[in-house]
Amino acid sequence: MPRTARDVVFVDGVRTPFGKAGRGGLYAQTRADDLVVRVIRELLRRNPDLPPERVGDVAIAATTQIGDQGLTIGRSAAVLAGLPRSVPGYAIDRMCAGALTAATTAAGSISFGATDIAIAGGVEHMGHHPMGEGVDPNPRFVSEKLVDTSALVMGSTAENLHDRFPQLTRERADAYALGSQRKVAAAYASGKIQPDLVPMAVRNAELGYGLATADEPPRPDTTLAILAGLKTPFRPHGHVTAGNSAGLNDGATGCVLAAEDVAAELGLPARMRLADFSFAGVDPEVMGIGPIPATETLLARNSLTMDDIGLIEINEAFAVQVLSFLDHFKLADDDPRVNPWGGAIALGHPLASSGVRLMMQLAREFAEHPEVRYGLTAMCIGMGMGASVLWENTNYEGTK
């Protein structure tokens, strides 16, 4: 029988505090799958009207799917979290956009009617599994000149963006990075970020157990002078530094998505409605421009312009990548619609988990701005891709 597509809503999202990757980081002795389990359990605790047996699927992304991030982590984390054995799960990988893709894939299943409710998210423990661990790139990539060697090093692709767009100077990148740090500090001070953080028990063989309650990466004391003095590890006399890029991080995110009518039936909140999404491919050497064609496609398909978009959460893998997006759409570097609570340069970017962080932040911002109807969550993706998701504010005052 013909099926009618159903509207899909974002019910709730949570994440662990993000930690710094490495021996001294928050989660150095914590398993990646335990981070996901904590997130799933918290989603169920925060939403007591959600019967666990109504969860139709669990989609969890990881870029490096080995070790404690392997074993079809969506299914294994569901079992570990205590969901009914009847609830299936799967793993997904689209590098940095893993959690975002988990959400859009799960939403497609809900819209089609294959399931009513899903949990989607992602995890990356870069301390246990550095980006590229175990990868064996096909030599044809280089021998047949399918890509430049820089395409396999994300920092080098960011340097390539500086080359392509000379107006995107290091000074602009550093200024943008400083703004991200300041906005995150202000958001923390006003209690905007903390509501979606789930405290996470952490183990240290020497110090015993502790509790992670806040993000580890932010550097609120950053100054332009400090940023200007940082080295450029990807190129001598380059532009990309540890200060104007997201760091290497550990963390997990998760969200509940549901058919809008099912959310109403169960009394679950509908914080925002998924309107459309788009993925695009670009030259891998300049993967940072990926969100531009993805967003162009999305706007055109929905007969919208950037003037119709009231809030934008774009992942800050590199400052230059965000700046290329802003310049293309003729937005100011400090446009108040863009990452109003700061972004990954300050908060961290645990690869496959970051997409859902953008969503939960946008949902909170929507609640504060009922005058805004549409918002975007957008990301660049390794190997030359971009993603953009269009969301509609269910609190939009024009719909009441």
C-alpha positions in Angstrom: 0.0 0.0 0.0 1.2 3.6 -0.6 2.8 5.2 2.4 2.5 8.8 3.5 5.6 10.4 4.9 5.3 11.4 8.5 6.8 14.5 10.2 9.8 13.7 12.4 10.6 15.7 15.6 13.6 16.0 17.8 12.4 15.1 21.3 15.5 15.4 23.5 19.3 15.2 23.3 22.1 14.8 25.8 25.8 14.3 25.7 28.7 13.6 28.0 31.1 16.5 28.7 33.8 16.4 26.1 37.3 15.6 27.2 40.8 16.1 25.8 42.2 13.0 24.0 45.4 11.6 25.5 46.8 10.1 28.7 45.8 13.2 30.8 42.3 13.6 29.4 39.1 13.0 31.3 38.3 9.7 29.6 41.8 8.3 29.2 40.8 5.2 31.3 37.1 5.2 30.3 35.6 3.0 27.6 34.0 4.5 24.5 31.0 2.2 24.7 30.4 3.2 28.3 30.2 6.8 27.2 27.3 5.9 24.8 25.6 3.7 27.4 25.6 6.6 29.8 23.9 8.8 27.2 21.2 6.3 26.3 20.4 5.7 30.0 20.1 9.4 30.6 17.8 9.8 27.6 15.5 7.2 29.1 15.7 8.7 32.6 14.9 12.2 31.3 11.9 11.0 29.3 9.9 8.7 31.6 6.9 8.8 29.2 9.0 7.0 26.6 8.4 3.2 27.0 11.8 1.6 26.2 10.1 -1.1 24.2 8.7 1.6 21.8 12.3 2.4 20.7 12.4 1.0 17.2 16.2 1.3 16.5 19.4 2.6 17.9 21.8 4.2 15.4 25.2 5.1 16.8 28.1 6.5 14.8 31.8 6.1 15.2 34.6 7.0 12.8 37.0 4.3 14.0 34.9 1.2 14.4 37.3 -1.0 16.3 38.1 -1.9 19.9 35.7 -0.3 22.4 34.0 1.5 19.4 33.4 -1.7 17.5 31.0 -4.6 17.7 28.2 -2.9 15.9 28.1 -0.3 18.7 24.5 0.7 18.2 23.3 -2.8 19.1 26.0 -3.5 21.7 25.4 -0.2 23.5 21.6 -0.8 23.5 22.1 -4.1 25.2 24.6 -2.7 27.7 22.2 0.2 28.4 19.4 -2.2 29.4 17.1 -1.6 26.5 14.8 -4.6 25.7 16.5 -7.2 23.6 13.8 -6.6 21.1 15.3 -3.2 20.3 17.8 -3.5 17.3 20.7 -1.3 16.6 23.5 -0.6 14.1 26.7 1.4 13.6 27.2 4.1 11.0 30.1 6.0 9.7 30.3 9.3 7.8 33.4 10.5 9.6 32.7 13.9 11.3 29.0 13.8 10.3 28.5 10.3 11.8 25.9 11.3 14.4 24.3 13.7 12.0 23.9 10.9 9.5 22.7 8.5 12.2 19.9 11.1 13.0 18.9 11.6 9.3 19.0 7.9 8.6 16.9 7.1 11.6 14.5 10.0 10.7 14.1 8.5 7.3 13.0 5.2 8.8 10.5 7.0 11.0 9.2 9.2 8.2 8.7 6.1 6.0 6.8 4.3 8.9 9.3 1.5 9.5 9.6 2.6 13.1 8.0 5.2 15.4 10.9 6.2 17.7 14.7 6.0 17.4 17.8 6.8 19.4 20.6 8.3 17.3 24.0 9.6 18.3 27.7 9.1 18.1 30.9 8.5 20.0 34.5 9.1 19.4 37.4 8.2 21.8 40.3 9.8 20.0 42.5 9.0 22.9 42.0 5.3 22.4 41.6 5.5 18.6 43.4 8.3 16.8 41.9 9.4 13.6 43.0 7.1 10.8 44.0 4.2 13.2 44.1 1.0 11.2 43.3 2.7 7.9 45.1 1.4 4.8 44.4 4.0 2.1 44.4 2.5 -1.4 47.7 3.5 -3.1 45.7 4.4 -6.3 44.5 7.6 -4.5 48.0 9.0 -5.0 49.5 6.9 -7.8 46.6 7.8 -10.1 46.4 11.3 -8.7 42.7 10.8 -7.7 43.4 13.2 -4.8 46.3 15.2 -3.6 48.2 13.8 -0.6 46.9 16.7 1.4 43.3 15.3 1.1 44.2 12.7 3.8 45.3 15.3 6.4 42.4 17.4 7.6 44.7 20.2 8.8 46.3 20.4 5.3 42.9 20.7 3.7 42.3 23.7 5.9 45.5 25.2 4.8 44.3 24.7 1.2 41.2 26.7 2.0 43.5 29.6 3.1 45.3 29.3 -0.3 42.0 29.3 -2.3 40.5 32.2 -0.4 43.3 34.7 0.4 40.8 37.0 2.1 40.5 34.3 4.8 43.6 35.4 6.7 45.1 33.9 9.8 44.1 37.1 11.6 40.4 36.5 10.7 40.7 32.8 11.7 42.2 33.7 15.1 39.6 36.4 15.7 36.8 34.0 14.9 38.4 31.4 17.3 38.6 33.9 20.1 35.0 34.7 19.6 34.1 31.0 19.9 36.0 30.8 23.2 34.3 33.9 24.6 30.8 32.7 23.5 31.3 29.4 25.2 32.5 31.0 28.4 29.4 33.3 28.3 27.1 30.4 27.7 28.6 28.4 30.6 28.3 31.4 32.8 24.6 31.8 32.1 23.9 28.1 32.4 22.9 27.5 28.8 25.1 24.4 28.1 24.9 22.5 31.3 21.2 21.3 31.0 22.2 18.8 28.3 25.3 17.5 29.9 25.1 14.1 31.6 27.7 13.7 34.5 30.0 10.8 33.6 32.0 8.7 36.1 35.6 8.6 35.2 38.3 6.2 36.3 42.0 7.0 37.1 44.2 4.1 38.3 46.2 6.5 40.5 43.5 8.9 41.7 40.5 6.6 41.8 37.1 7.6 40.5 35.8 11.0 39.7 32.9 12.8 38.0 33.1 14.7 34.7 30.5 17.5 34.8 31.9 20.1 32.4 33.7 20.2 29.1 37.4 20.0 29.4 38.6 21.7 26.1 37.5 25.3 26.6 40.2 27.9 27.1 38.4 31.0 28.4 41.7 32.9 29.1 42.6 32.8 25.4 43.8 36.1 23.9 44.6 37.2 20.3 48.3 37.5 21.4 48.3 33.8 22.6 46.7 32.7 19.3 49.1 34.7 17.2 52.0 33.0 18.9 50.9 29.4 18.2 52.8 27.2 15.7 51.4 26.1 12.4 52.0 22.3 12.4 50.6 21.5 9.0 52.8 23.9 7.0 55.7 26.2 7.8 54.5 29.8 8.1 50.9 28.6 7.5 47.6 29.7 9.0 46.1 26.7 10.8 47.0 26.3 14.5 45.7 24.4 17.5 44.0 27.6 18.6 41.9 28.2 15.5 41.0 24.5 15.1 38.9 22.0 17.1 41.1 19.7 19.2 41.4 16.0 19.5 38.6 14.9 21.8 36.6 12.2 23.5 32.8 12.2 24.0 29.4 10.8 23.1 26.1 12.3 22.2 22.6 10.9 21.7 19.0 12.0 20.9 15.5 10.7 20.7 13.7 11.2 17.4 10.0 10.4 16.9 7.1 10.6 14.5 5.4 13.8 15.5 2.0 12.1 16.0 3.7 9.4 18.2 5.4 12.1 20.3 2.0 13.7 20.9 0.4 10.3 21.7 3.1 9.6 24.4 3.3 13.2 25.7 6.9 13.6 24.6 8.1 17.1 23.8 8.6 18.0 20.2 11.5 20.6 20.4 12.0 21.0 16.6 10.8 19.4 13.4 13.2 18.0 10.8 12.2 19.8 7.5 14.9 18.5 5.1 18.5 17.5 4.8 21.2 17.4 2.1 24.7 15.9 1.7 27.1 17.0 -0.9 30.5 16.0 -2.3 33.4 18.4 -3.0 37.1 18.0 -3.9 38.7 16.1 -0.9 41.6 18.6 -0.9 39.2 21.4 0.2 36.7 19.4 2.2 35.9 22.4 4.4 33.7 24.0 1.7 31.4 20.9 1.8 28.6 22.7 3.8 28.2 25.3 1.1 26.8 23.2 -1.7 24.8 21.1 0.8 23.2 24.2 2.1 22.7 25.7 -1.3 20.8 22.5 -2.4 18.7 22.6 0.8 17.7 26.2 0.4 16.8 25.9 -3.2 14.8 22.7 -2.7 12.7 24.5 0.0 12.5 27.9 -1.8 14.3 29.6 1.0 17.3 32.0 1.2 19.7 32.6 4.0 17.6 35.5 5.1 15.0 32.9 6.1 17.4 31.1 8.4 17.3 32.6 11.9 19.9 30.3 13.6 22.9 28.4 12.3 24.8 25.7 14.2 27.9 24.9 12.1 30.6 22.7 13.3 33.9 24.5 13.8 36.4 21.9 12.7 38.6 24.8 11.5 37.9 28.5 11.7 38.7 28.9 8.0 36.1 26.4 7.1 33.4 28.4 8.9 34.7 31.6 7.4 34.4 30.2 3.9 30.8 29.4 4.6 30.1 32.8 6.0 31.8 34.6 3.1 29.9 32.5 0.5 26.5 33.4 2.0 27.6 37.0 2.6 27.4 36.7 6.4 29.5 38.7 8.8 32.2 36.9 10.8 30.3 37.8 13.9 26.8 37.3 12.6 24.7 36.7 15.8 22.7 33.9 14.1 25.8 31.7 13.8 26.9 29.5 16.8 25.5 32.0 19.4 26.8 29.8 22.2 30.2 29.1 20.6 31.3 25.9 18.9 33.8 23.1 18.5 36.9 25.3 18.5 36.2 25.8 22.2 34.0 22.8 23.1 35.8 20.1 21.2 35.0 17.9 18.2 34.9 14.2 19.0 34.4 13.4 15.3 31.3 11.2 14.9 29.5 12.5 17.9 29.4 16.2 17.1 26.4 16.3 14.8 23.9 15.7 17.6 25.6 18.4 19.8 24.7 20.9 17.1 21.1 19.6 17.2 20.7 19.8 20.9 22.2 23.3 21.0 19.9 24.5 18.2 16.9 23.1 20.0 17.7 25.1 23.1 18.2 28.2 21.0 14.9 27.7 19.3 13.2 27.6 22.6 14.7 31.0 23.5 13.7 32.5 20.1 10.1 31.8 19.2 10.4 34.5 16.5 12.8 32.2 14.5 11.1 29.6 12.3 14.1 27.9 10.5 17.6 26.9 11.6 20.4 24.8 10.2 22.9 22.3 11.5 25.8 22.0 9.1 29.2 20.3 8.9 32.2 19.7 6.7 33.2 16.0 6.4 36.5 14.4 5.7 37.2 13.0 2.2 35.4 15.9 0.6 31.8 16.1 1.8 29.4 18.4 3.5 26.1 18.1 5.3 23.3 20.5 6.1 20.0 19.8 7.9 17.0 22.2 7.9 15.0 22.3 11.1 11.7 24.1 11.9 11.0 25.6 15.3 7.9 24.0 16.8 7.7 27.0 19.2 7.6 29.4 16.2 5.1 32.1 17.2 3.9 32.4 13.6 2.4 28.9 13.8 0.3 29.5 16.9 
